[in-house]
Amino acid sequence: MMVFMEGCSQKIGGPNNTIEIDKGKFGWQKYDKGHPIKGQWVFGGVEQWSGRTFLVPVPDRTADTLIHDWI
């Protein structure tokens, strides 16, 4: 996944473009237990009209982390 993120992410957006953004965690959970999942948080987006995407690994999903680097 890290190779994809580094090689395929691209700048997206611009005037009159809509970008859908979300966060997610890539990892696994053994036997559907209720403990926290070990893995990597990722922040990403998709440009609606073209399907172009970006993915960025982030240390956590706090607002400070997600907003600070993008504004």
C-alpha positions in Angstrom: 0.0 0.0 0.0 2.9 2.4 0.8 4.3 1.8 -2.7 0.9 2.7 -4.2 0.6 5.8 -2.1 4.0 7.1 -3.1 3.7 6.2 -6.8 0.1 6.9 -7.6 -1.1 9.8 -5.5 -1.5 13.0 -7.4 -2.5 16.6 -6.8 -6.2 17.0 -7.4 -8.8 19.7 -7.2 -9.1 23.3 -8.5 -11.9 25.7 -9.2 -15.3 24.2 -9.5 -14.1 20.7 -8.7 -15.6 18.5 -5.9 -13.3 16.4 -3.8 -14.6 13.7 -1.6 -12.3 13.1 1.4 -12.1 10.5 4.2 -9.8 8.8 6.6 -9.3 5.1 7.1 -7.0 2.6 8.8 -5.2 -0.2 7.0 -4.6 -3.0 9.4 -6.1 -6.3 10.6 -8.0 -7.6 13.6 -7.6 -11.2 14.6 -10.9 -13.2 15.2 -13.0 -10.0 15.3 -11.9 -9.2 18.9 -12.8 -5.8 20.4 -9.2 -4.5 20.8 -7.8 -1.7 18.8 -6.5 -2.6 15.4 -2.8 -2.2 14.7 -2.2 -0.4 11.3 -1.6 2.8 9.5 -4.0 5.7 9.3 -4.5 7.1 5.8 -6.1 10.4 4.7 -7.3 10.4 1.1 -9.6 11.9 -1.5 -11.2 11.3 -4.9 -11.9 14.0 -7.5 -15.5 13.3 -8.6 -15.4 14.1 -12.3 -12.0 12.4 -13.1 -11.6 9.7 -10.5 -8.1 10.9 -9.7 -7.0 10.2 -6.1 -4.5 11.0 -3.4 -3.6 9.0 -0.3 -1.3 10.3 2.5 -0.2 8.3 5.6 -0.9 10.2 8.8 0.1 9.4 12.4 -3.4 9.7 13.8 -6.9 10.9 12.9 -7.1 13.9 15.2 -8.4 17.2 13.7 -5.1 18.9 14.5 -3.3 16.3 12.3 -5.8 16.3 9.4 -6.3 20.1 9.2 -2.9 21.5 10.2 -1.0 20.0 7.2 -3.7 20.9 4.6 -4.5 24.6 5.3 
